[in-house]
Amino acid sequence: MKESSATIKLSKSEIEWVIISLVHAKNSCEHFSNFDNTHMLKTLIDDFIRIKESIIQGEKKIEARNKTEEEDRSGPKTCESCID
């Protein structure tokens, strides 16, 4: 039987809190020698870190694009040595 999945929407700060919670859960598993769950939690932590990094890269691309659009709207720039 195929396992069901769900799509959820989380903000970057919510993802950071999930990562923190997963790290605490993983540390608890290690402390109580529950190594079966440790591997699963490590996988989840890595997945959420990749998602967070992807969001950060996307934000940087949007910022760069917005900056370029803003520069395009403000017209051509002249250098300080040029006389208008």
PDB file of N, CA, C and O in Angstrom:
ATOM      1  N   MET A   1       0.834  -1.163   0.000  1.00  0.00           N
ATOM      2  CA  MET A   1       0.000   0.000   0.000  1.00  0.00           C
ATOM      3  C   MET A   1       0.896   1.248   0.000  1.00  0.00           C
ATOM      4  O   MET A   1       1.838   1.352   0.785  1.00  0.00           O
ATOM      5  N   LYS A   2       0.580   2.193  -0.898  1.00  0.00           N
ATOM      6  CA  LYS A   2       1.371   3.417  -1.004  1.00  0.00           C
ATOM      7  C   LYS A   2       1.059   4.345   0.161  1.00  0.00           C
ATOM      8  O   LYS A   2      -0.102   4.539   0.521  1.00  0.00           O
ATOM      9  N   GLU A   3       2.106   4.916   0.744  1.00  0.00           N
ATOM     10  CA  GLU A   3       1.934   5.815   1.869  1.00  0.00           C
ATOM     11  C   GLU A   3       1.394   7.159   1.382  1.00  0.00           C
ATOM     12  O   GLU A   3       1.840   7.688   0.363  1.00  0.00           O
ATOM     13  N   SER A   4       0.449   7.692   2.109  1.00  0.00           N
ATOM     14  CA  SER A   4      -0.139   8.975   1.753  1.00  0.00           C
ATOM     15  C   SER A   4       0.826  10.103   2.087  1.00  0.00           C
ATOM     16  O   SER A   4       1.708   9.950   2.931  1.00  0.00           O
ATOM     17  N   SER A   5       0.650  11.233   1.420  1.00  0.00           N
ATOM     18  CA  SER A   5       1.479  12.400   1.703  1.00  0.00           C
ATOM     19  C   SER A   5       0.590  13.637   1.743  1.00  0.00           C
ATOM     20  O   SER A   5      -0.570  13.605   1.329  1.00  0.00           O
ATOM     21  N   ALA A   6       1.155  14.718   2.245  1.00  0.00           N
ATOM     22  CA  ALA A   6       0.405  15.965   2.344  1.00  0.00           C
ATOM     23  C   ALA A   6       1.345  17.120   2.023  1.00  0.00           C
ATOM     24  O   ALA A   6       2.554  17.031   2.235  1.00  0.00           O
ATOM     25  N   THR A   7       0.780  18.190   1.514  1.00  0.00           N
ATOM     26  CA  THR A   7       1.530  19.411   1.260  1.00  0.00           C
ATOM     27  C   THR A   7       1.127  20.421   2.322  1.00  0.00           C
ATOM     28  O   THR A   7      -0.057  20.682   2.536  1.00  0.00           O
ATOM     29  N   ILE A   8       2.133  20.986   2.985  1.00  0.00           N
ATOM     30  CA  ILE A   8       1.844  21.983   4.009  1.00  0.00           C
ATOM     31  C   ILE A   8       2.612  23.266   3.679  1.00  0.00           C
ATOM     32  O   ILE A   8       3.633  23.233   2.993  1.00  0.00           O
ATOM     33  N   LYS A   9       2.113  24.370   4.171  1.00  0.00           N
ATOM     34  CA  LYS A   9       2.726  25.665   3.919  1.00  0.00           C
ATOM     35  C   LYS A   9       3.316  26.186   5.229  1.00  0.00           C
ATOM     36  O   LYS A   9       2.604  26.363   6.218  1.00  0.00           O
ATOM     37  N   LEU A  10       4.640  26.429   5.219  1.00  0.00           N
ATOM     38  CA  LEU A  10       5.324  26.937   6.400  1.00  0.00           C
ATOM     39  C   LEU A  10       6.166  28.152   6.015  1.00  0.00           C
ATOM     40  O   LEU A  10       6.729  28.211   4.922  1.00  0.00           O
ATOM     41  N   SER A  11       6.242  29.103   6.913  1.00  0.00           N
ATOM     42  CA  SER A  11       7.119  30.252   6.694  1.00  0.00           C
ATOM     43  C   SER A  11       8.556  29.826   7.009  1.00  0.00           C
ATOM     44  O   SER A  11       8.792  28.756   7.569  1.00  0.00           O
ATOM     45  N   LYS A  12       9.510  30.687   6.638  1.00  0.00           N
ATOM     46  CA  LYS A  12      10.912  30.372   6.911  1.00  0.00           C
ATOM     47  C   LYS A  12      11.149  30.242   8.410  1.00  0.00           C
ATOM     48  O   LYS A  12      11.881  29.351   8.841  1.00  0.00           O
ATOM     49  N   SER A  13      10.542  31.114   9.210  1.00  0.00           N
ATOM     50  CA  SER A  13      10.740  31.022  10.660  1.00  0.00           C
ATOM     51  C   SER A  13      10.097  29.760  11.235  1.00  0.00           C
ATOM     52  O   SER A  13      10.630  29.164  12.171  1.00  0.00           O
ATOM     53  N   GLU A  14       8.964  29.354  10.684  1.00  0.00           N
ATOM     54  CA  GLU A  14       8.339  28.097  11.137  1.00  0.00           C
ATOM     55  C   GLU A  14       9.226  26.904  10.794  1.00  0.00           C
ATOM     56  O   GLU A  14       9.327  25.959  11.576  1.00  0.00           O
ATOM     57  N   ILE A  15       9.864  26.943   9.638  1.00  0.00           N
ATOM     58  CA  ILE A  15      10.783  25.870   9.251  1.00  0.00           C
ATOM     59  C   ILE A  15      11.966  25.829  10.217  1.00  0.00           C
ATOM     60  O   ILE A  15      12.414  24.750  10.608  1.00  0.00           O
ATOM     61  N   GLU A  16      12.468  26.993  10.598  1.00  0.00           N
ATOM     62  CA  GLU A  16      13.569  27.031  11.568  1.00  0.00           C
ATOM     63  C   GLU A  16      13.153  26.395  12.890  1.00  0.00           C
ATOM     64  O   GLU A  16      13.937  25.663  13.495  1.00  0.00           O
ATOM     65  N   TRP A  17      11.926  26.665  13.348  1.00  0.00           N
ATOM     66  CA  TRP A  17      11.441  26.062  14.598  1.00  0.00           C
ATOM     67  C   TRP A  17      11.270  24.550  14.458  1.00  0.00           C
ATOM     68  O   TRP A  17      11.521  23.810  15.410  1.00  0.00           O
ATOM     69  N   VAL A  18      10.848  24.089  13.289  1.00  0.00           N
ATOM     70  CA  VAL A  18      10.727  22.643  13.059  1.00  0.00           C
ATOM     71  C   VAL A  18      12.110  22.003  13.140  1.00  0.00           C
ATOM     72  O   VAL A  18      12.275  20.947  13.751  1.00  0.00           O
ATOM     73  N   ILE A  19      13.102  22.645  12.525  1.00  0.00           N
ATOM     74  CA  ILE A  19      14.470  22.113  12.565  1.00  0.00           C
ATOM     75  C   ILE A  19      14.965  22.029  14.005  1.00  0.00           C
ATOM     76  O   ILE A  19      15.526  21.012  14.413  1.00  0.00           O
ATOM     77  N   ILE A  20      14.760  23.091  14.769  1.00  0.00           N
ATOM     78  CA  ILE A  20      15.179  23.094  16.176  1.00  0.00           C
ATOM     79  C   ILE A  20      14.492  21.959  16.945  1.00  0.00           C
ATOM     80  O   ILE A  20      15.137  21.254  17.721  1.00  0.00           O
ATOM     81  N   SER A  21      13.204  21.790  16.731  1.00  0.00           N
ATOM     82  CA  SER A  21      12.456  20.728  17.419  1.00  0.00           C
ATOM     83  C   SER A  21      12.951  19.346  17.019  1.00  0.00           C
ATOM     84  O   SER A  21      13.071  18.457  17.862  1.00  0.00           O
ATOM     85  N   LEU A  22      13.235  19.167  15.748  1.00  0.00           N
ATOM     86  CA  LEU A  22      13.735  17.869  15.285  1.00  0.00           C
ATOM     87  C   LEU A  22      15.113  17.567  15.875  1.00  0.00           C
ATOM     88  O   LEU A  22      15.406  16.423  16.225  1.00  0.00           O
ATOM     89  N   VAL A  23      15.950  18.585  15.985  1.00  0.00           N
ATOM     90  CA  VAL A  23      17.279  18.386  16.585  1.00  0.00           C
ATOM     91  C   VAL A  23      17.134  17.964  18.049  1.00  0.00           C
ATOM     92  O   VAL A  23      17.840  17.068  18.511  1.00  0.00           O
ATOM     93  N   HIS A  24      16.222  18.609  18.775  1.00  0.00           N
ATOM     94  CA  HIS A  24      15.996  18.213  20.174  1.00  0.00           C
ATOM     95  C   HIS A  24      15.464  16.782  20.255  1.00  0.00           C
ATOM     96  O   HIS A  24      15.877  16.016  21.126  1.00  0.00           O
ATOM     97  N   ALA A  25      14.560  16.424  19.364  1.00  0.00           N
ATOM     98  CA  ALA A  25      14.027  15.056  19.359  1.00  0.00           C
ATOM     99  C   ALA A  25      15.131  14.052  19.050  1.00  0.00           C
ATOM    100  O   ALA A  25      15.213  12.997  19.680  1.00  0.00           O
ATOM    101  N   LYS A  26      15.987  14.385  18.071  1.00  0.00           N
ATOM    102  CA  LYS A  26      17.101  13.497  17.712  1.00  0.00           C
ATOM    103  C   LYS A  26      18.060  13.329  18.891  1.00  0.00           C
ATOM    104  O   LYS A  26      18.507  12.220  19.181  1.00  0.00           O
ATOM    105  N   ASN A  27      18.371  14.432  19.564  1.00  0.00           N
ATOM    106  CA  ASN A  27      19.265  14.349  20.734  1.00  0.00           C
ATOM    107  C   ASN A  27      18.658  13.492  21.838  1.00  0.00           C
ATOM    108  O   ASN A  27      19.373  12.748  22.510  1.00  0.00           O
ATOM    109  N   SER A  28      17.344  13.591  22.031  1.00  0.00           N
ATOM    110  CA  SER A  28      16.665  12.754  23.037  1.00  0.00           C
ATOM    111  C   SER A  28      16.749  11.284  22.656  1.00  0.00           C
ATOM    112  O   SER A  28      16.987  10.427  23.507  1.00  0.00           O
ATOM    113  N   CYS A  29      16.555  10.998  21.376  1.00  0.00           N
ATOM    114  CA  CYS A  29      16.647   9.603  20.924  1.00  0.00           C
ATOM    115  C   CYS A  29      18.051   9.055  21.168  1.00  0.00           C
ATOM    116  O   CYS A  29      18.220   7.923  21.621  1.00  0.00           O
ATOM    117  N   GLU A  30      19.052   9.874  20.860  1.00  0.00           N
ATOM    118  CA  GLU A  30      20.428   9.431  21.084  1.00  0.00           C
ATOM    119  C   GLU A  30      20.697   9.213  22.571  1.00  0.00           C
ATOM    120  O   GLU A  30      21.360   8.248  22.952  1.00  0.00           O
ATOM    121  N   HIS A  31      20.184  10.108  23.406  1.00  0.00           N
ATOM    122  CA  HIS A  31      20.383   9.996  24.848  1.00  0.00           C
ATOM    123  C   HIS A  31      19.773   8.702  25.397  1.00  0.00           C
ATOM    124  O   HIS A  31      20.353   8.050  26.266  1.00  0.00           O
ATOM    125  N   PHE A  32      18.591   8.341  24.875  1.00  0.00           N
ATOM    126  CA  PHE A  32      17.910   7.139  25.353  1.00  0.00           C
ATOM    127  C   PHE A  32      18.192   5.924  24.480  1.00  0.00           C
ATOM    128  O   PHE A  32      17.481   4.921  24.550  1.00  0.00           O
ATOM    129  N   SER A  33      19.235   6.019  23.654  1.00  0.00           N
ATOM    130  CA  SER A  33      19.690   4.904  22.810  1.00  0.00           C
ATOM    131  C   SER A  33      18.611   4.385  21.874  1.00  0.00           C
ATOM    132  O   SER A  33      18.547   3.185  21.609  1.00  0.00           O
ATOM    133  N   ASN A  34      17.772   5.266  21.374  1.00  0.00           N
ATOM    134  CA  ASN A  34      16.750   4.897  20.395  1.00  0.00           C
ATOM    135  C   ASN A  34      17.275   5.252  19.004  1.00  0.00           C
ATOM    136  O   ASN A  34      16.814   6.206  18.378  1.00  0.00           O
ATOM    137  N   PHE A  35      18.247   4.467  18.531  1.00  0.00           N
ATOM    138  CA  PHE A  35      18.967   4.807  17.308  1.00  0.00           C
ATOM    139  C   PHE A  35      18.155   4.548  16.043  1.00  0.00           C
ATOM    140  O   PHE A  35      18.506   5.058  14.979  1.00  0.00           O
ATOM    141  N   ASP A  36      17.076   3.768  16.133  1.00  0.00           N
ATOM    142  CA  ASP A  36      16.222   3.564  14.958  1.00  0.00           C
ATOM    143  C   ASP A  36      15.583   4.885  14.535  1.00  0.00           C
ATOM    144  O   ASP A  36      15.536   5.199  13.345  1.00  0.00           O
ATOM    145  N   ASN A  37      15.099   5.648  15.487  1.00  0.00           N
ATOM    146  CA  ASN A  37      14.460   6.919  15.176  1.00  0.00           C
ATOM    147  C   ASN A  37      15.481   8.020  14.885  1.00  0.00           C
ATOM    148  O   ASN A  37      15.156   8.998  14.212  1.00  0.00           O
ATOM    149  N   THR A  38      16.688   7.874  15.374  1.00  0.00           N
ATOM    150  CA  THR A  38      17.716   8.885  15.153  1.00  0.00           C
ATOM    151  C   THR A  38      17.987   9.069  13.662  1.00  0.00           C
ATOM    152  O   THR A  38      18.104  10.197  13.183  1.00  0.00           O
ATOM    153  N   HIS A  39      18.087   7.967  12.935  1.00  0.00           N
ATOM    154  CA  HIS A  39      18.358   8.052  11.496  1.00  0.00           C
ATOM    155  C   HIS A  39      17.207   8.744  10.765  1.00  0.00           C
ATOM    156  O   HIS A  39      17.442   9.582   9.894  1.00  0.00           O
ATOM    157  N   MET A  40      15.982   8.404  11.108  1.00  0.00           N
ATOM    158  CA  MET A  40      14.812   9.017  10.487  1.00  0.00           C
ATOM    159  C   MET A  40      14.769  10.513  10.778  1.00  0.00           C
ATOM    160  O   MET A  40      14.469  11.308   9.887  1.00  0.00           O
ATOM    161  N   LEU A  41      15.062  10.900  12.004  1.00  0.00           N
ATOM    162  CA  LEU A  41      15.057  12.317  12.369  1.00  0.00           C
ATOM    163  C   LEU A  41      16.179  13.068  11.664  1.00  0.00           C
ATOM    164  O   LEU A  41      15.990  14.212  11.250  1.00  0.00           O
ATOM    165  N   LYS A  42      17.340  12.444  11.521  1.00  0.00           N
ATOM    166  CA  LYS A  42      18.456  13.071  10.796  1.00  0.00           C
ATOM    167  C   LYS A  42      18.046  13.336   9.346  1.00  0.00           C
ATOM    168  O   LYS A  42      18.369  14.390   8.798  1.00  0.00           O
ATOM    169  N   THR A  43      17.349  12.403   8.730  1.00  0.00           N
ATOM    170  CA  THR A  43      16.870  12.582   7.358  1.00  0.00           C
ATOM    171  C   THR A  43      15.894  13.749   7.272  1.00  0.00           C
ATOM    172  O   THR A  43      15.976  14.563   6.353  1.00  0.00           O
ATOM    173  N   LEU A  44      14.974  13.831   8.226  1.00  0.00           N
ATOM    174  CA  LEU A  44      14.018  14.941   8.258  1.00  0.00           C
ATOM    175  C   LEU A  44      14.724  16.283   8.450  1.00  0.00           C
ATOM    176  O   LEU A  44      14.388  17.266   7.790  1.00  0.00           O
ATOM    177  N   ILE A  45      15.694  16.319   9.348  1.00  0.00           N
ATOM    178  CA  ILE A  45      16.453  17.546   9.598  1.00  0.00           C
ATOM    179  C   ILE A  45      17.139  17.994   8.305  1.00  0.00           C
ATOM    180  O   ILE A  45      17.066  19.164   7.929  1.00  0.00           O
ATOM    181  N   ASP A  46      17.802  17.060   7.634  1.00  0.00           N
ATOM    182  CA  ASP A  46      18.493  17.390   6.385  1.00  0.00           C
ATOM    183  C   ASP A  46      17.514  17.903   5.329  1.00  0.00           C
ATOM    184  O   ASP A  46      17.821  18.852   4.607  1.00  0.00           O
ATOM    185  N   ASP A  47      16.342  17.283   5.237  1.00  0.00           N
ATOM    186  CA  ASP A  47      15.325  17.719   4.268  1.00  0.00           C
ATOM    187  C   ASP A  47      14.859  19.145   4.570  1.00  0.00           C
ATOM    188  O   ASP A  47      14.750  19.966   3.659  1.00  0.00           O
ATOM    189  N   PHE A  48      14.585  19.439   5.834  1.00  0.00           N
ATOM    190  CA  PHE A  48      14.123  20.777   6.196  1.00  0.00           C
ATOM    191  C   PHE A  48      15.227  21.823   6.003  1.00  0.00           C
ATOM    192  O   PHE A  48      14.943  22.963   5.637  1.00  0.00           O
ATOM    193  N   ILE A  49      16.464  21.444   6.246  1.00  0.00           N
ATOM    194  CA  ILE A  49      17.578  22.371   6.007  1.00  0.00           C
ATOM    195  C   ILE A  49      17.683  22.690   4.517  1.00  0.00           C
ATOM    196  O   ILE A  49      17.896  23.845   4.146  1.00  0.00           O
ATOM    197  N   ARG A  50      17.536  21.676   3.660  1.00  0.00           N
ATOM    198  CA  ARG A  50      17.565  21.912   2.216  1.00  0.00           C
ATOM    199  C   ARG A  50      16.413  22.826   1.782  1.00  0.00           C
ATOM    200  O   ARG A  50      16.596  23.699   0.933  1.00  0.00           O
ATOM    201  N   ILE A  51      15.239  22.623   2.361  1.00  0.00           N
ATOM    202  CA  ILE A  51      14.086  23.467   2.046  1.00  0.00           C
ATOM    203  C   ILE A  51      14.373  24.904   2.466  1.00  0.00           C
ATOM    204  O   ILE A  51      14.104  25.837   1.708  1.00  0.00           O
ATOM    205  N   LYS A  52      14.913  25.087   3.660  1.00  0.00           N
ATOM    206  CA  LYS A  52      15.230  26.434   4.149  1.00  0.00           C
ATOM    207  C   LYS A  52      16.263  27.103   3.251  1.00  0.00           C
ATOM    208  O   LYS A  52      16.115  28.278   2.915  1.00  0.00           O
ATOM    209  N   GLU A  53      17.310  26.374   2.855  1.00  0.00           N
ATOM    210  CA  GLU A  53      18.331  26.932   1.974  1.00  0.00           C
ATOM    211  C   GLU A  53      17.739  27.307   0.615  1.00  0.00           C
ATOM    212  O   GLU A  53      18.118  28.318   0.024  1.00  0.00           O
ATOM    213  N   SER A  54      16.816  26.495   0.130  1.00  0.00           N
ATOM    214  CA  SER A  54      16.145  26.792  -1.133  1.00  0.00           C
ATOM    215  C   SER A  54      15.330  28.082  -1.032  1.00  0.00           C
ATOM    216  O   SER A  54      15.322  28.890  -1.960  1.00  0.00           O
ATOM    217  N   ILE A  55      14.652  28.269   0.087  1.00  0.00           N
ATOM    218  CA  ILE A  55      13.879  29.498   0.312  1.00  0.00           C
ATOM    219  C   ILE A  55      14.815  30.708   0.343  1.00  0.00           C
ATOM    220  O   ILE A  55      14.514  31.740  -0.256  1.00  0.00           O
ATOM    221  N   ILE A  56      15.935  30.586   1.029  1.00  0.00           N
ATOM    222  CA  ILE A  56      16.893  31.691   1.121  1.00  0.00           C
ATOM    223  C   ILE A  56      17.441  32.041  -0.265  1.00  0.00           C
ATOM    224  O   ILE A  56      17.557  33.218  -0.604  1.00  0.00           O
ATOM    225  N   GLN A  57      17.776  31.034  -1.061  1.00  0.00           N
ATOM    226  CA  GLN A  57      18.267  31.284  -2.417  1.00  0.00           C
ATOM    227  C   GLN A  57      17.194  31.966  -3.257  1.00  0.00           C
ATOM    228  O   GLN A  57      17.494  32.878  -4.029  1.00  0.00           O
ATOM    229  N   GLY A  58      15.956  31.533  -3.112  1.00  0.00           N
ATOM    230  CA  GLY A  58      14.853  32.151  -3.843  1.00  0.00           C
ATOM    231  C   GLY A  58      14.668  33.608  -3.448  1.00  0.00           C
ATOM    232  O   GLY A  58      14.429  34.463  -4.301  1.00  0.00           O
ATOM    233  N   GLU A  59      14.780  33.890  -2.144  1.00  0.00           N
ATOM    234  CA  GLU A  59      14.670  35.270  -1.668  1.00  0.00           C
ATOM    235  C   GLU A  59      15.779  36.142  -2.244  1.00  0.00           C
ATOM    236  O   GLU A  59      15.539  37.288  -2.623  1.00  0.00           O
ATOM    237  N   LYS A  60      16.995  35.599  -2.311  1.00  0.00           N
ATOM    238  CA  LYS A  60      18.121  36.354  -2.857  1.00  0.00           C
ATOM    239  C   LYS A  60      17.904  36.654  -4.344  1.00  0.00           C
ATOM    240  O   LYS A  60      18.212  37.751  -4.810  1.00  0.00           O
ATOM    241  N   LYS A  61      17.372  35.675  -5.087  1.00  0.00           N
ATOM    242  CA  LYS A  61      17.098  35.893  -6.507  1.00  0.00           C
ATOM    243  C   LYS A  61      16.040  36.978  -6.693  1.00  0.00           C
ATOM    244  O   LYS A  61      16.165  37.828  -7.574  1.00  0.00           O
ATOM    245  N   ILE A  62      15.005  36.946  -5.866  1.00  0.00           N
ATOM    246  CA  ILE A  62      13.950  37.955  -5.959  1.00  0.00           C
ATOM    247  C   ILE A  62      14.507  39.329  -5.631  1.00  0.00           C
ATOM    248  O   ILE A  62      14.193  40.298  -6.321  1.00  0.00           O
ATOM    249  N   GLU A  63      15.327  39.435  -4.592  1.00  0.00           N
ATOM    250  CA  GLU A  63      15.934  40.711  -4.221  1.00  0.00           C
ATOM    251  C   GLU A  63      16.803  41.257  -5.353  1.00  0.00           C
ATOM    252  O   GLU A  63      16.754  42.447  -5.662  1.00  0.00           O
ATOM    253  N   ALA A  64      17.603  40.374  -5.972  1.00  0.00           N
ATOM    254  CA  ALA A  64      18.470  40.800  -7.069  1.00  0.00           C
ATOM    255  C   ALA A  64      17.636  41.264  -8.259  1.00  0.00           C
ATOM    256  O   ALA A  64      17.951  42.276  -8.886  1.00  0.00           O
ATOM    257  N   ARG A  65      16.582  40.529  -8.567  1.00  0.00           N
ATOM    258  CA  ARG A  65      15.710  40.902  -9.678  1.00  0.00           C
ATOM    259  C   ARG A  65      15.020  42.234  -9.394  1.00  0.00           C
ATOM    260  O   ARG A  65      14.935  43.083 -10.281  1.00  0.00           O
ATOM    261  N   ASN A  66      14.528  42.429  -8.174  1.00  0.00           N
ATOM    262  CA  ASN A  66      13.876  43.687  -7.812  1.00  0.00           C
ATOM    263  C   ASN A  66      14.856  44.852  -7.878  1.00  0.00           C
ATOM    264  O   ASN A  66      14.495  45.949  -8.305  1.00  0.00           O
ATOM    265  N   LYS A  67      16.087  44.616  -7.458  1.00  0.00           N
ATOM    266  CA  LYS A  67      17.101  45.676  -7.511  1.00  0.00           C
ATOM    267  C   LYS A  67      17.379  46.050  -8.963  1.00  0.00           C
ATOM    268  O   LYS A  67      17.494  47.232  -9.288  1.00  0.00           O
ATOM    269  N   THR A  68      17.489  45.052  -9.835  1.00  0.00           N
ATOM    270  CA  THR A  68      17.724  45.307 -11.251  1.00  0.00           C
ATOM    271  C   THR A  68      16.565  46.078 -11.864  1.00  0.00           C
ATOM    272  O   THR A  68      16.776  47.021 -12.626  1.00  0.00           O
ATOM    273  N   GLU A  69      15.337  45.678 -11.535  1.00  0.00           N
ATOM    274  CA  GLU A  69      14.160  46.373 -12.053  1.00  0.00           C
ATOM    275  C   GLU A  69      14.121  47.811 -11.553  1.00  0.00           C
ATOM    276  O   GLU A  69      13.758  48.718 -12.301  1.00  0.00           O
ATOM    277  N   GLU A  70      14.490  48.023 -10.300  1.00  0.00           N
ATOM    278  CA  GLU A  70      14.503  49.374  -9.733  1.00  0.00           C
ATOM    279  C   GLU A  70      15.534  50.241 -10.444  1.00  0.00           C
ATOM    280  O   GLU A  70      15.274  51.410 -10.730  1.00  0.00           O
ATOM    281  N   GLU A  71      16.704  49.673 -10.728  1.00  0.00           N
ATOM    282  CA  GLU A  71      17.740  50.416 -11.437  1.00  0.00           C
ATOM    283  C   GLU A  71      17.291  50.740 -12.857  1.00  0.00           C
ATOM    284  O   GLU A  71      17.567  51.827 -13.364  1.00  0.00           O
ATOM    285  N   ASP A  72      16.601  49.801 -13.497  1.00  0.00           N
ATOM    286  CA  ASP A  72      16.104  50.031 -14.853  1.00  0.00           C
ATOM    287  C   ASP A  72      15.073  51.159 -14.867  1.00  0.00           C
ATOM    288  O   ASP A  72      15.049  51.959 -15.803  1.00  0.00           O
ATOM    289  N   ARG A  73      14.228  51.233 -13.846  1.00  0.00           N
ATOM    290  CA  ARG A  73      13.197  52.269 -13.775  1.00  0.00           C
ATOM    291  C   ARG A  73      13.770  53.644 -13.509  1.00  0.00           C
ATOM    292  O   ARG A  73      13.218  54.649 -13.958  1.00  0.00           O
ATOM    293  N   SER A  74      14.862  53.696 -12.791  1.00  0.00           N
ATOM    294  CA  SER A  74      15.426  54.997 -12.446  1.00  0.00           C
ATOM    295  C   SER A  74      16.270  55.569 -13.583  1.00  0.00           C
ATOM    296  O   SER A  74      16.800  56.672 -13.453  1.00  0.00           O
ATOM    297  N   GLY A  75      16.403  54.859 -14.671  1.00  0.00           N
ATOM    298  CA  GLY A  75      17.100  55.367 -15.844  1.00  0.00           C
ATOM    299  C   GLY A  75      18.588  55.079 -15.801  1.00  0.00           C
ATOM    300  O   GLY A  75      19.113  54.528 -14.833  1.00  0.00           O
ATOM    301  N   PRO A  76      19.256  55.471 -16.887  1.00  0.00           N
ATOM    302  CA  PRO A  76      20.701  55.200 -16.956  1.00  0.00           C
ATOM    303  C   PRO A  76      21.459  56.051 -15.947  1.00  0.00           C
ATOM    304  O   PRO A  76      21.121  57.210 -15.707  1.00  0.00           O
ATOM    305  N   LYS A  77      22.448  55.477 -15.387  1.00  0.00           N
ATOM    306  CA  LYS A  77      23.272  56.186 -14.420  1.00  0.00           C
ATOM    307  C   LYS A  77      24.453  56.821 -15.149  1.00  0.00           C
ATOM    308  O   LYS A  77      24.957  56.279 -16.133  1.00  0.00           O
ATOM    309  N   THR A  78      24.868  57.936 -14.667  1.00  0.00           N
ATOM    310  CA  THR A  78      26.037  58.589 -15.234  1.00  0.00           C
ATOM    311  C   THR A  78      27.177  58.489 -14.221  1.00  0.00           C
ATOM    312  O   THR A  78      26.957  58.426 -13.011  1.00  0.00           O
ATOM    313  N   CYS A  79      28.364  58.476 -14.735  1.00  0.00           N
ATOM    314  CA  CYS A  79      29.507  58.390 -13.827  1.00  0.00           C
ATOM    315  C   CYS A  79      29.812  59.777 -13.284  1.00  0.00           C
ATOM    316  O   CYS A  79      29.379  60.783 -13.847  1.00  0.00           O
ATOM    317  N   GLU A  80      30.551  59.826 -12.200  1.00  0.00           N
ATOM    318  CA  GLU A  80      30.839  61.091 -11.540  1.00  0.00           C
ATOM    319  C   GLU A  80      31.685  62.008 -12.412  1.00  0.00           C
ATOM    320  O   GLU A  80      31.588  63.230 -12.302  1.00  0.00           O
ATOM    321  N   SER A  81      32.507  61.434 -13.271  1.00  0.00           N
ATOM    322  CA  SER A  81      33.377  62.258 -14.098  1.00  0.00           C
ATOM    323  C   SER A  81      32.678  62.802 -15.341  1.00  0.00           C
ATOM    324  O   SER A  81      33.212  63.678 -16.021  1.00  0.00           O
ATOM    325  N   CYS A  82      31.475  62.279 -15.642  1.00  0.00           N
ATOM    326  CA  CYS A  82      30.726  62.750 -16.812  1.00  0.00           C
ATOM    327  C   CYS A  82      30.043  64.090 -16.486  1.00  0.00           C
ATOM    328  O   CYS A  82      29.544  64.297 -15.380  1.00  0.00           O
ATOM    329  N   ILE A  83      30.035  64.970 -17.454  1.00  0.00           N
ATOM    330  CA  ILE A  83      29.361  66.261 -17.281  1.00  0.00           C
ATOM    331  C   ILE A  83      28.078  66.187 -18.085  1.00  0.00           C
ATOM    332  O   ILE A  83      28.096  65.879 -19.276  1.00  0.00           O
ATOM    333  N   ASP A  84      26.965  66.472 -17.427  1.00  0.00           N
ATOM    334  CA  ASP A  84      25.668  66.434 -18.108  1.00  0.00           C
ATOM    335  C   ASP A  84      25.402  67.721 -18.837  1.00  0.00           C
ATOM    336  O   ASP A  84      24.356  67.869 -19.468  1.00  0.00           O
TER     337      ASP A  84
END
